[in-house]
Amino acid sequence: MKEPKIGVGDLVYHLIYGKEWLAIVLDMKEVEEKCVKKRNQLCREYVLVHMQSGSKYEDFFQSSLDSTRLTQFSGLISYHWLRRVSW
């Protein structure tokens, strides 16, 4: 079964950290242009996400590199690590 594609507004989790790592997708313009349209299998483009308040990793970006951190709660994550949460 193929994983559903993620989009802006989706609740996502990180493949390494599991479903305790929850974030909302805020922007993915580069992914849409470089990965989805070209159907690239391994997409390393970044998605802007905001961590879900109250989740185990809500302050995930606090210790991230300046290049991927926007705020303590928002930052950039490679598209290929994210999956949409399905209930």
MOPAC internal coordinates of N, CA, C and O (Angstrom, degrees):
PM7 1SCF
backbone

  N    0.0000 0     0.00 0     0.00 0    0    0    0
  C    1.4545 1     0.00 0     0.00 0    1    0    0
  C    1.5219 1   109.02 1     0.00 0    2    1    0
  O    1.2310 1   120.16 1   -48.88 1    3    2    1
  N    1.3069 1   117.30 1   131.12 1    3    2    1
  C    1.4491 1   123.64 1  -177.76 1    5    3    2
  C    1.5288 1   110.46 1   -79.82 1    6    5    3
  O    1.2310 1   120.97 1   -42.27 1    7    6    5
  N    1.3432 1   115.75 1   137.73 1    7    6    5
  C    1.4615 1   120.95 1   178.04 1    9    7    6
  C    1.5301 1   109.70 1   -65.78 1   10    9    7
  O    1.2310 1   119.99 1   -42.82 1   11   10    9
  N    1.3537 1   117.62 1   137.18 1   11   10    9
  C    1.4613 1   119.01 1   176.45 1   13   11   10
  C    1.5284 1   110.01 1   -67.64 1   14   13   11
  O    1.2310 1   120.43 1   -36.86 1   15   14   13
  N    1.3271 1   116.78 1   143.14 1   15   14   13
  C    1.4564 1   121.30 1   179.08 1   17   15   14
  C    1.5233 1   109.36 1   -69.78 1   18   17   15
  O    1.2310 1   121.37 1   -30.91 1   19   18   17
  N    1.3206 1   114.99 1   149.09 1   19   18   17
  C    1.4620 1   118.96 1   177.90 1   21   19   18
  C    1.5207 1   109.58 1   -95.22 1   22   21   19
  O    1.2310 1   121.20 1   -21.81 1   23   22   21
  N    1.3251 1   115.31 1   158.19 1   23   22   21
  C    1.4548 1   121.17 1   179.22 1   25   23   22
  C    1.5175 1   110.42 1  -146.45 1   26   25   23
  O    1.2310 1   120.75 1    -6.74 1   27   26   25
  N    1.3151 1   116.17 1   173.26 1   27   26   25
  C    1.4529 1   121.83 1   179.03 1   29   27   26
  C    1.5274 1   108.69 1   -59.93 1   30   29   27
  O    1.2310 1   120.84 1   -46.56 1   31   30   29
  N    1.3255 1   115.99 1   133.44 1   31   30   29
  C    1.4607 1   121.73 1  -179.31 1   33   31   30
  C    1.5146 1   114.32 1    94.21 1   34   33   31
  O    1.2310 1   120.00 1   168.24 1   35   34   33
  N    1.3252 1   117.61 1   -11.76 1   35   34   33
  C    1.4745 1   120.93 1  -179.54 1   37   35   34
  C    1.5236 1   111.48 1   -74.67 1   38   37   35
  O    1.2310 1   121.16 1   -33.26 1   39   38   37
  N    1.3084 1   115.39 1   146.74 1   39   38   37
  C    1.4537 1   122.52 1   170.65 1   41   39   38
  C    1.5235 1   106.30 1   -86.86 1   42   41   39
  O    1.2310 1   120.63 1   -53.82 1   43   42   41
  N    1.3433 1   116.40 1   126.18 1   43   42   41
  C    1.4591 1   120.88 1  -175.81 1   45   43   42
  C    1.5230 1   110.95 1  -127.41 1   46   45   43
  O    1.2310 1   121.39 1   -18.16 1   47   46   45
  N    1.3288 1   114.95 1   161.84 1   47   46   45
  C    1.4624 1   121.32 1   173.05 1   49   47   46
  C    1.5223 1   108.42 1  -127.82 1   50   49   47
  O    1.2310 1   121.00 1   -15.50 1   51   50   49
  N    1.3273 1   115.69 1   164.50 1   51   50   49
  C    1.4631 1   123.26 1  -176.64 1   53   51   50
  C    1.5244 1   108.59 1   -99.23 1   54   53   51
  O    1.2310 1   119.89 1   -46.38 1   55   54   53
  N    1.3190 1   117.81 1   133.62 1   55   54   53
  C    1.4651 1   121.42 1  -177.50 1   57   55   54
  C    1.5312 1   113.21 1   -60.06 1   58   57   55
  O    1.2310 1   119.66 1   144.62 1   59   58   57
  N    1.3070 1   118.26 1   -35.38 1   59   58   57
  C    1.4638 1   120.11 1  -179.59 1   61   59   58
  C    1.5219 1   112.17 1   -76.58 1   62   61   59
  O    1.2310 1   120.39 1   136.35 1   63   62   61
  N    1.3211 1   116.86 1   -43.65 1   63   62   61
  C    1.4711 1   121.13 1  -174.51 1   65   63   62
  C    1.5234 1   113.52 1   -88.40 1   66   65   63
  O    1.2310 1   119.73 1   166.12 1   67   66   65
  N    1.2909 1   118.12 1   -13.88 1   67   66   65
  C    1.4555 1   121.63 1   177.02 1   69   67   66
  C    1.5157 1   113.33 1    82.17 1   70   69   67
  O    1.2310 1   121.08 1    11.32 1   71   70   69
  N    1.3187 1   115.54 1  -168.68 1   71   70   69
  C    1.4626 1   121.23 1  -173.45 1   73   71   70
  C    1.5234 1   113.97 1   -77.81 1   74   73   71
  O    1.2310 1   120.39 1  -178.69 1   75   74   73
  N    1.3299 1   116.87 1     1.31 1   75   74   73
  C    1.4713 1   119.47 1   171.23 1   77   75   74
  C    1.5261 1   110.65 1   -81.47 1   78   77   75
  O    1.2310 1   120.27 1   165.03 1   79   78   77
  N    1.3401 1   117.09 1   -14.97 1   79   78   77
  C    1.4673 1   124.09 1   176.61 1   81   79   78
  C    1.5212 1   105.92 1   -95.56 1   82   81   79
  O    1.2310 1   120.03 1   -77.67 1   83   82   81
  N    1.3198 1   117.55 1   102.33 1   83   82   81
  C    1.4572 1   121.78 1  -176.11 1   85   83   82
  C    1.5196 1   111.16 1  -120.38 1   86   85   83
  O    1.2310 1   120.95 1   -42.84 1   87   86   85
  N    1.3179 1   115.78 1   137.16 1   87   86   85
  C    1.4617 1   120.95 1   179.33 1   89   87   86
  C    1.5289 1   109.96 1  -149.42 1   90   89   87
  O    1.2310 1   121.35 1   -20.95 1   91   90   89
  N    1.3236 1   115.02 1   159.05 1   91   90   89
  C    1.4625 1   122.63 1   175.49 1   93   91   90
  C    1.5310 1   107.71 1  -103.70 1   94   93   91
  O    1.2310 1   120.30 1   -46.39 1   95   94   93
  N    1.3224 1   117.03 1   133.61 1   95   94   93
  C    1.4630 1   121.46 1   177.88 1   97   95   94
  C    1.5247 1   108.91 1   -76.80 1   98   97   95
  O    1.2310 1   120.77 1   -56.78 1   99   98   97
  N    1.3553 1   116.13 1   123.22 1   99   98   97
  C    1.4584 1   121.44 1   179.80 1  101   99   98
  C    1.5255 1   112.89 1   -99.67 1  102  101   99
  O    1.2310 1   120.54 1   143.15 1  103  102  101
  N    1.3337 1   116.57 1   -36.85 1  103  102  101
  C    1.4641 1   119.92 1  -177.85 1  105  103  102
  C    1.5239 1   109.35 1  -155.45 1  106  105  103
  O    1.2310 1   121.11 1   -38.32 1  107  106  105
  N    1.3150 1   115.47 1   141.68 1  107  106  105
  C    1.4618 1   119.95 1   177.08 1  109  107  106
  C    1.5213 1   111.08 1  -151.13 1  110  109  107
  O    1.2310 1   120.87 1  -140.98 1  111  110  109
  N    1.3305 1   115.94 1    39.02 1  111  110  109
  C    1.4579 1   121.19 1  -178.03 1  113  111  110
  C    1.5243 1   112.11 1   -57.05 1  114  113  111
  O    1.2310 1   119.79 1   133.60 1  115  114  113
  N    1.3406 1   118.00 1   -46.40 1  115  114  113
  C    1.4622 1   120.77 1  -179.02 1  117  115  114
  C    1.5288 1   111.46 1   -63.00 1  118  117  115
  O    1.2310 1   120.35 1   142.05 1  119  118  117
  N    1.3196 1   116.93 1   -37.95 1  119  118  117
  C    1.4688 1   121.13 1   179.30 1  121  119  118
  C    1.5163 1   109.89 1   -64.59 1  122  121  119
  O    1.2310 1   120.48 1   134.07 1  123  122  121
  N    1.3366 1   116.68 1   -45.93 1  123  122  121
  C    1.4612 1   119.76 1  -179.25 1  125  123  122
  C    1.5227 1   111.34 1   -60.62 1  126  125  123
  O    1.2310 1   120.44 1   139.50 1  127  126  125
  N    1.3326 1   116.77 1   -40.50 1  127  126  125
  C    1.4642 1   120.52 1  -178.31 1  129  127  126
  C    1.5293 1   112.61 1   -74.30 1  130  129  127
  O    1.2310 1   120.07 1   136.61 1  131  130  129
  N    1.3345 1   117.48 1   -43.39 1  131  130  129
  C    1.4620 1   120.89 1  -170.58 1  133  131  130
  C    1.5200 1   114.32 1   -96.13 1  134  133  131
  O    1.2310 1   119.73 1   158.35 1  135  134  133
  N    1.3173 1   118.11 1   -21.65 1  135  134  133
  C    1.4710 1   119.75 1  -173.59 1  137  135  134
  C    1.5229 1   113.64 1  -115.75 1  138  137  135
  O    1.2310 1   120.29 1   128.18 1  139  138  137
  N    1.3244 1   117.06 1   -51.82 1  139  138  137
  C    1.4560 1   120.34 1  -175.11 1  141  139  138
  C    1.5211 1   110.72 1   -68.61 1  142  141  139
  O    1.2310 1   119.97 1   132.16 1  143  142  141
  N    1.3308 1   117.65 1   -47.84 1  143  142  141
  C    1.4662 1   120.83 1  -178.34 1  145  143  142
  C    1.5145 1   112.07 1   -67.77 1  146  145  143
  O    1.2310 1   120.32 1   145.59 1  147  146  145
  N    1.3387 1   116.99 1   -34.41 1  147  146  145
  C    1.4595 1   120.71 1  -178.79 1  149  147  146
  C    1.5206 1   112.25 1   -92.84 1  150  149  147
  O    1.2310 1   120.26 1   175.89 1  151  150  149
  N    1.3333 1   117.10 1    -4.11 1  151  150  149
  C    1.4632 1   123.73 1   178.17 1  153  151  150
  C    1.5260 1   112.80 1    56.17 1  154  153  151
  O    1.2310 1   120.96 1  -138.03 1  155  154  153
  N    1.3077 1   115.77 1    41.97 1  155  154  153
  C    1.4634 1   122.38 1   177.88 1  157  155  154
  C    1.5319 1   109.03 1   -68.92 1  158  157  155
  O    1.2310 1   119.32 1   -53.54 1  159  158  157
  N    1.3088 1   118.90 1   126.46 1  159  158  157
  C    1.4617 1   122.29 1  -177.50 1  161  159  158
  C    1.5290 1   113.12 1   -68.69 1  162  161  159
  O    1.2310 1   119.91 1   138.72 1  163  162  161
  N    1.3298 1   117.78 1   -41.28 1  163  162  161
  C    1.4569 1   121.10 1   179.53 1  165  163  162
  C    1.5152 1   108.06 1  -115.44 1  166  165  163
  O    1.2310 1   121.04 1   -80.80 1  167  166  165
  N    1.3094 1   115.61 1    99.20 1  167  166  165
  C    1.4569 1   121.42 1  -175.52 1  169  167  166
  C    1.5180 1   109.72 1   -97.80 1  170  169  167
  O    1.2310 1   120.46 1   -58.47 1  171  170  169
  N    1.3090 1   116.72 1   121.53 1  171  170  169
  C    1.4592 1   121.25 1   179.31 1  173  171  170
  C    1.5272 1   112.12 1  -105.91 1  174  173  171
  O    1.2310 1   120.14 1  -165.40 1  175  174  173
  N    1.3095 1   117.34 1    14.60 1  175  174  173
  C    1.4579 1   120.68 1   177.71 1  177  175  174
  C    1.5266 1   109.53 1   -73.50 1  178  177  175
  O    1.2310 1   121.06 1   -25.69 1  179  178  177
  N    1.3202 1   115.57 1   154.31 1  179  178  177
  C    1.4592 1   120.62 1  -175.54 1  181  179  178
  C    1.5170 1   113.45 1   -92.44 1  182  181  179
  O    1.2310 1   121.72 1   -33.33 1  183  182  181
  N    1.3250 1   114.31 1   146.67 1  183  182  181
  C    1.4591 1   124.09 1   175.87 1  185  183  182
  C    1.5252 1   106.86 1  -115.33 1  186  185  183
  O    1.2310 1   120.51 1   -44.33 1  187  186  185
  N    1.3366 1   116.62 1   135.67 1  187  186  185
  C    1.4582 1   120.67 1   175.59 1  189  187  186
  C    1.5179 1   108.28 1   -85.85 1  190  189  187
  O    1.2310 1   120.53 1   -56.90 1  191  190  189
  N    1.3353 1   116.59 1   123.10 1  191  190  189
  C    1.4631 1   121.38 1  -178.91 1  193  191  190
  C    1.5304 1   110.17 1  -127.88 1  194  193  191
  O    1.2310 1   121.34 1   -22.33 1  195  194  193
  N    1.3246 1   115.05 1   157.67 1  195  194  193
  C    1.4631 1   122.64 1   173.17 1  197  195  194
  C    1.5241 1   106.82 1  -122.19 1  198  197  195
  O    1.2310 1   120.99 1   -55.34 1  199  198  197
  N    1.3252 1   115.72 1   124.66 1  199  198  197
  C    1.4666 1   120.39 1  -176.50 1  201  199  198
  C    1.5273 1   111.21 1   -65.28 1  202  201  199
  O    1.2310 1   121.16 1   -36.54 1  203  202  201
  N    1.3216 1   115.39 1   143.46 1  203  202  201
  C    1.4570 1   122.57 1   179.35 1  205  203  202
  C    1.5208 1   109.81 1   -71.53 1  206  205  203
  O    1.2310 1   120.69 1   -56.33 1  207  206  205
  N    1.3202 1   116.28 1   123.67 1  207  206  205
  C    1.4585 1   121.53 1   178.05 1  209  207  206
  C    1.5295 1   110.15 1   -60.48 1  210  209  207
  O    1.2310 1   120.84 1   -45.17 1  211  210  209
  N    1.3187 1   116.00 1   134.83 1  211  210  209
  C    1.4576 1   121.28 1   179.81 1  213  211  210
  C    1.5158 1   114.41 1    89.40 1  214  213  211
  O    1.2310 1   120.05 1   172.44 1  215  214  213
  N    1.3403 1   117.51 1    -7.56 1  215  214  213
  C    1.4590 1   119.55 1   178.45 1  217  215  214
  C    1.5325 1   109.75 1   -80.14 1  218  217  215
  O    1.2310 1   120.61 1   -18.85 1  219  218  217
  N    1.3042 1   116.44 1   161.15 1  219  218  217
  C    1.4672 1   122.06 1  -177.03 1  221  219  218
  C    1.5249 1   112.06 1   -56.75 1  222  221  219
  O    1.2310 1   120.28 1   145.08 1  223  222  221
  N    1.3123 1   117.07 1   -34.92 1  223  222  221
  C    1.4685 1   121.58 1  -175.78 1  225  223  222
  C    1.5290 1   112.49 1  -108.83 1  226  225  223
  O    1.2310 1   119.68 1  -149.05 1  227  226  225
  N    1.3295 1   118.21 1    30.95 1  227  226  225
  C    1.4631 1   120.45 1  -175.52 1  229  227  226
  C    1.5268 1   113.14 1   -58.82 1  230  229  227
  O    1.2310 1   119.56 1   152.36 1  231  230  229
  N    1.3255 1   118.44 1   -27.64 1  231  230  229
  C    1.4637 1   121.17 1   178.52 1  233  231  230
  C    1.5349 1   111.59 1  -103.61 1  234  233  231
  O    1.2310 1   120.63 1  -149.55 1  235  234  233
  N    1.3156 1   116.40 1    30.45 1  235  234  233
  C    1.4635 1   123.92 1  -177.40 1  237  235  234
  C    1.5289 1   112.78 1   -51.57 1  238  237  235
  O    1.2310 1   120.20 1   139.16 1  239  238  237
  N    1.3202 1   117.23 1   -40.84 1  239  238  237
  C    1.4603 1   120.72 1  -174.88 1  241  239  238
  C    1.5260 1   113.53 1   -82.24 1  242  241  239
  O    1.2310 1   119.85 1   172.89 1  243  242  241
  N    1.3102 1   117.89 1    -7.11 1  243  242  241
  C    1.4599 1   121.08 1   179.91 1  245  243  242
  C    1.5280 1   111.37 1   -58.05 1  246  245  243
  O    1.2310 1   120.19 1   141.95 1  247  246  245
  N    1.3096 1   117.25 1   -38.05 1  247  246  245
  C    1.4666 1   121.18 1  -178.43 1  249  247  246
  C    1.5375 1   112.85 1  -104.14 1  250  249  247
  O    1.2310 1   120.32 1  -167.61 1  251  250  249
  N    1.3276 1   116.99 1    12.39 1  251  250  249
  C    1.4687 1   121.15 1   180.00 1  253  251  250
  C    1.5233 1   111.25 1   -80.58 1  254  253  251
  O    1.2310 1   121.16 1   -15.49 1  255  254  253
  N    1.3081 1   115.39 1   164.51 1  255  254  253
  C    1.4521 1   121.24 1   175.28 1  257  255  254
  C    1.5237 1   110.39 1   -63.09 1  258  257  255
  O    1.2310 1   120.88 1   -31.24 1  259  258  257
  N    1.3298 1   115.93 1   148.76 1  259  258  257
  C    1.4647 1   120.29 1   178.34 1  261  259  258
  C    1.5238 1   112.01 1   -57.23 1  262  261  259
  O    1.2310 1   120.36 1   148.51 1  263  262  261
  N    1.3199 1   116.93 1   -31.49 1  263  262  261
  C    1.4660 1   120.87 1  -177.61 1  265  263  262
  C    1.5288 1   113.33 1   -68.36 1  266  265  263
  O    1.2310 1   119.69 1   158.06 1  267  266  265
  N    1.3387 1   118.19 1   -21.94 1  267  266  265
  C    1.4680 1   120.55 1   179.26 1  269  267  266
  C    1.5219 1   112.96 1  -111.43 1  270  269  267
  O    1.2310 1   119.67 1   172.36 1  271  270  269
  N    1.3305 1   118.23 1    -7.64 1  271  270  269
  C    1.4717 1   121.80 1  -177.45 1  273  271  270
  C    1.5225 1   110.28 1   -97.97 1  274  273  271
  O    1.2310 1   120.60 1   -51.16 1  275  274  273
  N    1.3367 1   116.47 1   128.84 1  275  274  273
  C    1.4527 1   122.00 1   172.19 1  277  275  274
  C    1.5257 1   108.54 1   -96.62 1  278  277  275
  O    1.2310 1   120.78 1   130.48 1  279  278  277
  N    1.3432 1   116.12 1   -49.52 1  279  278  277
  C    1.4644 1   123.35 1   173.92 1  281  279  278
  C    1.5253 1   106.83 1  -139.96 1  282  281  279
  O    1.2310 1   120.69 1     3.89 1  283  282  281
  N    1.3187 1   116.29 1  -176.11 1  283  282  281
  C    1.4669 1   120.75 1   176.70 1  285  283  282
  C    1.5329 1   110.95 1   -61.72 1  286  285  283
  O    1.2310 1   120.67 1   153.46 1  287  286  285
  N    1.3295 1   116.33 1   -26.54 1  287  286  285
  C    1.4610 1   121.34 1  -174.52 1  289  287  286
  C    1.5285 1   114.28 1  -112.60 1  290  289  287
  O    1.2310 1   119.61 1   175.50 1  291  290  289
  N    1.3306 1   118.34 1    -4.50 1  291  290  289
  C    1.4607 1   122.14 1  -177.23 1  293  291  290
  C    1.5217 1   111.02 1  -132.14 1  294  293  291
  O    1.2310 1   121.24 1   -31.53 1  295  294  293
  N    1.3299 1   115.23 1   148.47 1  295  294  293
  C    1.4569 1   118.89 1   178.03 1  297  295  294
  C    1.5130 1   111.79 1  -179.96 1  298  297  295
  O    1.2310 1   121.55 1    10.58 1  299  298  297
  N    1.3211 1   114.64 1  -169.42 1  299  298  297
  C    1.4550 1   122.40 1  -176.22 1  301  299  298
  C    1.5259 1   111.59 1  -105.06 1  302  301  299
  O    1.2310 1   121.27 1   -44.16 1  303  302  301
  N    1.3239 1   115.17 1   135.84 1  303  302  301
  C    1.4695 1   123.07 1   177.65 1  305  303  302
  C    1.5253 1   107.77 1  -133.11 1  306  305  303
  O    1.2310 1   120.36 1   -39.42 1  307  306  305
  N    1.3189 1   116.91 1   140.58 1  307  306  305
  C    1.4684 1   120.30 1   177.44 1  309  307  306
  C    1.5265 1   110.61 1   -63.11 1  310  309  307
  O    1.2310 1   121.53 1   -45.56 1  311  310  309
  N    1.3046 1   114.67 1   134.44 1  311  310  309
  C    1.4685 1   122.83 1  -177.44 1  313  311  310
  C    1.5282 1   112.38 1   -53.82 1  314  313  311
  O    1.2310 1   120.18 1   140.07 1  315  314  313
  N    1.3222 1   117.27 1   -39.93 1  315  314  313
  C    1.4687 1   119.83 1  -173.30 1  317  315  314
  C    1.5285 1   113.06 1   -67.84 1  318  317  315
  O    1.2310 1   119.23 1   166.57 1  319  318  317
  N    1.3350 1   119.07 1   -13.43 1  319  318  317
  C    1.4697 1   121.60 1   177.68 1  321  319  318
  C    1.5242 1   113.28 1   -89.17 1  322  321  319
  O    1.2310 1   119.97 1   170.82 1  323  322  321
  N    1.3165 1   117.67 1    -9.18 1  323  322  321
  C    1.4653 1   121.04 1  -172.45 1  325  323  322
  C    1.5248 1   112.45 1  -101.73 1  326  325  323
  O    1.2310 1   121.40 1   -35.02 1  327  326  325
  N    1.3187 1   114.93 1   144.98 1  327  326  325
  C    1.4604 1   122.79 1   174.06 1  329  327  326
  C    1.5242 1   108.64 1  -136.63 1  330  329  327
  O    1.2310 1   120.98 1   -35.58 1  331  330  329
  N    1.3244 1   115.72 1   144.42 1  331  330  329
  C    1.4602 1   120.73 1   178.85 1  333  331  330
  C    1.5283 1   109.47 1   -72.38 1  334  333  331
  O    1.2310 1   121.51 1   -41.41 1  335  334  333
  N    1.3308 1   114.71 1   138.59 1  335  334  333
  C    1.4678 1   119.78 1   176.32 1  337  335  334
  C    1.5275 1   107.57 1   -75.69 1  338  337  335
  O    1.2310 1   121.00 1   -53.80 1  339  338  337
  N    1.3121 1   115.70 1   126.20 1  339  338  337
  C    1.4646 1   120.16 1   176.41 1  341  339  338
  C    1.5224 1   107.63 1  -114.94 1  342  341  339
  O    1.2310 1   121.07 1   -47.77 1  343  342  341
  N    1.2814 1   115.56 1   132.23 1  343  342  341
  C    1.4741 1   120.56 1  -175.70 1  345  343  342
  C    1.4678 1   107.45 1   -91.40 1  346  345  343
  O    1.2310 1   120.10 1   180.00 1  347  346  345

